[in-house]
């Protein structure tokens, strides 16, 4: 009984970790989508300066 309890907690922690990672990935993709043009301009000016 103790072993099954510990395994269920481990699975729950893994699921929460996966949810947090997916949320971070969605936020990063949204940030790149909205800020992509500005980032491109900055990188282009840095490349031209080099």
C-alpha positions in Angstrom: 0.0 0.0 0.0 2.8 2.4 0.8 4.6 1.6 -2.4 1.5 2.4 -4.5 1.0 5.6 -2.6 4.5 6.8 -3.3 4.2 5.8 -7.0 1.0 7.8 -7.4 2.7 10.9 -5.8 5.6 10.5 -8.2 3.2 10.4 -11.2 1.4 13.4 -9.9 4.6 15.4 -9.6 5.6 14.4 -13.1 2.3 15.6 -14.5 2.6 18.9 -12.7 6.1 19.3 -14.0 4.9 18.6 -17.6 2.1 21.2 -17.2 4.5 23.9 -16.0 6.9 23.1 -18.9 4.1 23.3 -21.4 2.9 26.6 -20.0 6.4 28.1 -20.2 6.7 26.9 -23.8 3.4 28.5 -24.7 4.5 31.8 -23.1 7.8 31.7 -24.9 6.2 31.1 -28.3 3.7 33.9 -27.7 6.5 36.3 -26.8 8.4 35.4 -29.9 5.3 35.8 -32.0 4.6 39.3 -30.6 8.1 40.5 -30.3 9.7 38.8 -33.3 9.8 41.9 -35.5 11.5 44.0 -32.8 14.0 41.2 -32.0 14.8 40.9 -35.8 15.5 44.6 -36.1 17.8 44.5 -33.1 19.8 41.5 -34.4 20.0 43.0 -37.8 21.5 46.3 -36.4 24.0 44.3 -34.4 25.0 42.2 -37.4 25.4 45.3 -39.5 27.6 46.9 -36.8 29.9 43.9 -36.8 
